[in-house]
């Protein structure tokens, strides 16, 4: 999905799959300053982004870019013969020449380091206050749980909370988590826990995290995740009985599709 100055653009395809670009639609949405919002669903969206930016370039209309979810952000390093697809994708975006790029909750600092003129924003830091109010979270007794050190670093600006951190051993090629240890002192039994992270796919990490938290005595467990893929409905997390609510944004999901999912719109 692409928006130009708040107006969603519609792209059609020719019978052979080529993209039809509606220039009149783009010009109708254009203004004094151009802000492009990019919501990734498939690789075809990257082609549409290229066509839009080149069309604006031909008319000398400079633009900034807001990336809801950075595609390939999980592939932020190379191990063995793996392909550095995040680097390739950022090179593609850099070649488009946006004046500024804002990335919503990147998976790591590697994304903003590879993108030109980029900065990150973290709406989860603001949404956490609402989640706390909705869940009756007690800062003195309850805990925030970060599934790994990367999540703890990503949200290091959070202060004044009791924290537990998971350390997981993952097979990089398959993505399978081989083990999860919990570091930190858990409260007495009956505490609430909010798991905080950037991305949920099938939910395996959070299912394992919830199991560990239950073992430690958690009575209620909530998940706050910036990006939630539709694949969460194919995993076991939502029907496990371990998670009381999933709080996320519309950077990927458009509709909850389950009573346990609450979606905050990105503003």
Number of C-alpha atoms within 10 A of each C-alpha: 19 22 19 24 17 13 16 15 16 14 14 11 10 8 7 6 8 9 15 13 17 13 11 9 15 20 13 10 15 18 12 9 12 18 21 23 21 22 21 19 15 10 9 11 16 20 11 20 22 15 16 20 19 15 16 18 15 9 9 9 15 17 21 18 23 21 20 23 24 23 21 16 20 16 18 17 13 12 10 7 7 11 13 16 17 22 20 13 18 20 14 14 19 17 11 15 18 19 14 16 23 19 21 22 28 26 24 17 15 16 26 19 13 18 22 18 15 18 18 17 11 15 15 24 16 9 17 17 11 13 19 14 10 9 16 11 19 15 13 10 15 22 23 22 28 25 24 22 12 18 20 20 12 19 17 9 9 12 8 8 14 18 19 20 22 23 15 19 14 13 10 13 10 7 10 13 14 9 11 18 13 19 14 11 12 18 16 11 12 14 20 23 28 27 25 25 24 22 21 20 16 19 20 17 18 22 19 19 25 27 15 16 23 18 10 17 16 22 14 20 25 24 23 24 20 29 26 27 17 17 12 17 16 11 15 13 20 21 11 12 11 21 21 16 19 23 24 26 23 21 24 19 17 13 11 18 12 12 9 14 18 17 17 15 11 12 5
